Amino acid sequence: MAVAGSTGVIWLYRFNAQNLDNMNDYDYLKLCHTSILVTSLAWHPSPEKRTLIALSRSDGQVATFDYEDGSSDATLKSVQAHDLEAWTVAWSPSTRAEGTSVLYSGGDDSALCKDYPESWPPNSATGQKISQEQMLSFDRKTHSAGVTAILPIGSFGPGGEEVFLTGSYDEFVRILILPAGHRRSTVLAEKRLGGGVWRLKLLGTMSSAQDSELRGRVLASCMHAGARVLVVHRSKE
C-alpha cells in the first residue's frame, strides 16, 4: 500500500490482508521538495508493471516512477501537465498493443490531460522537457472548475474509445470521451451532485445485464455534500 504525503514524500506499507493490525512501514521515498504536496497516487493496473506508480503534485507536475521491491531506488519522470495544482491521476486499465500505457490527470486549472508516460525523459536527463502542448490530449474547456477525480470504466465508446467519469469542483460528475489533440471532450452524460466531486470509485465492475445494458455502481465523495452512490448504465445499442 502506498500513502501520499504533504511534504513531497510517499510511504510504502506491507501488510497481511488476513491481519490488518500488523502493518509494517516498508519504505519511505522523498520524491520532491518538502514544500510540495503529493496530492494523489495510483498503482499501474497491469501485473507486469506492478511496481510503476503515478502521482500528482501541488506544483502542477505529474510524475511516474518505477519502484522495485527490496530497493529504495526510484526512476522518476515528470511533466508540467498543469498550470495550477494537479489533483488526480488515473491509469487506463487497457495497455496499447505496443505495450505503452495511458495516464490521465486533472488539475485546478480545469484541465484534463492524457499522455503516454513511456515517452517522457527521465528527470535526470538533460534537454527539452515535455510541456502541455506536447501531450497527447489536453482539454481545458469541458470543466468550469478544477478536475479532481478521474475514473476510467472501459472501452465502451461508439468507436471503441475509452469512456471515463470525471469529478470537478464545479459539482458535476461527467461521463466523457477525451479526443486526441487540444479539443473539447465529448460529454455523454453529466449530473450535478451538490458538492465538489473529490473522488470516484467503481464498486465492483461494469457488467452486462440481460437487457443488453452495461451497468455499474460508482461511489462519489462530494466534499460538503457527503457521499453519493451513482448507477451508471449504457445500452449496447
WOFEN-V56979 format. One record per backbone hydrogen bond with DSSP energy under -0.5 kcal/mol. CO is the residue of the C=O (numbers start at 1). NH is the residue of the N-H. If there is no record, write none. Layout:
BEGIN
co->CO nh->NH
co->CO nh->NH
END
This chain:
BEGIN
co->1 nh->13
co->3 nh->11
co->5 nh->8
co->5 nh->38
co->8 nh->31
co->8 nh->32
co->9 nh->5
co->10 nh->29
co->11 nh->3
co->12 nh->26
co->12 nh->27
co->14 nh->24
co->15 nh->17
co->16 nh->19
co->19 nh->16
co->19 nh->22
co->21 nh->23
co->22 nh->16
co->22 nh->24
co->24 nh->14
co->24 nh->26
co->27 nh->12
co->29 nh->10
co->29 nh->31
co->33 nh->36
co->36 nh->8
co->37 nh->39
co->37 nh->58
co->40 nh->56
co->42 nh->54
co->46 nh->49
co->47 nh->50
co->49 nh->52
co->51 nh->53
co->51 nh->67
co->52 nh->44
co->53 nh->65
co->54 nh->42
co->55 nh->63
co->56 nh->39
co->56 nh->40
co->57 nh->60
co->57 nh->86
co->60 nh->81
co->60 nh->82
co->61 nh->57
co->62 nh->79
co->63 nh->55
co->64 nh->77
co->65 nh->53
co->65 nh->67
co->66 nh->68
co->66 nh->75
co->68 nh->71
co->73 nh->68
co->74 nh->76
co->75 nh->66
co->76 nh->123
co->77 nh->64
co->79 nh->62
co->79 nh->81
co->85 nh->87
co->85 nh->108
co->88 nh->106
co->90 nh->104
co->94 nh->102
co->96 nh->99
co->100 nh->96
co->102 nh->92
co->103 nh->115
co->104 nh->90
co->105 nh->113
co->106 nh->87
co->106 nh->88
co->107 nh->110
co->107 nh->147
co->110 nh->143
co->111 nh->107
co->112 nh->139
co->113 nh->105
co->114 nh->137
co->115 nh->103
co->115 nh->117
co->116 nh->119
co->117 nh->120
co->121 nh->78
co->122 nh->125
co->130 nh->80
co->131 nh->134
co->132 nh->135
co->136 nh->181
co->137 nh->114
co->139 nh->112
co->146 nh->148
co->146 nh->169
co->149 nh->167
co->151 nh->165
co->154 nh->156
co->154 nh->163
co->157 nh->160
co->161 nh->157
co->163 nh->153
co->163 nh->154
co->164 nh->176
co->165 nh->151
co->166 nh->174
co->167 nh->148
co->167 nh->149
co->168 nh->171
co->168 nh->197
co->171 nh->193
co->172 nh->168
co->173 nh->191
co->174 nh->166
co->174 nh->176
co->175 nh->188
co->175 nh->189
co->176 nh->164
co->177 nh->179
co->177 nh->186
co->181 nh->138
co->181 nh->183
co->185 nh->187
co->186 nh->177
co->186 nh->188
co->189 nh->175
co->191 nh->173
co->196 nh->198
co->199 nh->221
co->201 nh->219
co->202 nh->204
co->203 nh->217
co->207 nh->209
co->207 nh->215
co->209 nh->212
co->212 nh->236
co->213 nh->209
co->213 nh->215
co->214 nh->234
co->215 nh->207
co->216 nh->232
co->217 nh->203
co->218 nh->220
co->218 nh->230
co->219 nh->201
co->220 nh->222
co->220 nh->228
co->221 nh->198
co->221 nh->199
co->222 nh->225
co->223 nh->226
co->226 nh->222
co->228 nh->220
co->228 nh->230
co->230 nh->218
co->230 nh->232
co->231 nh->233
co->232 nh->216
co->234 nh->214
END
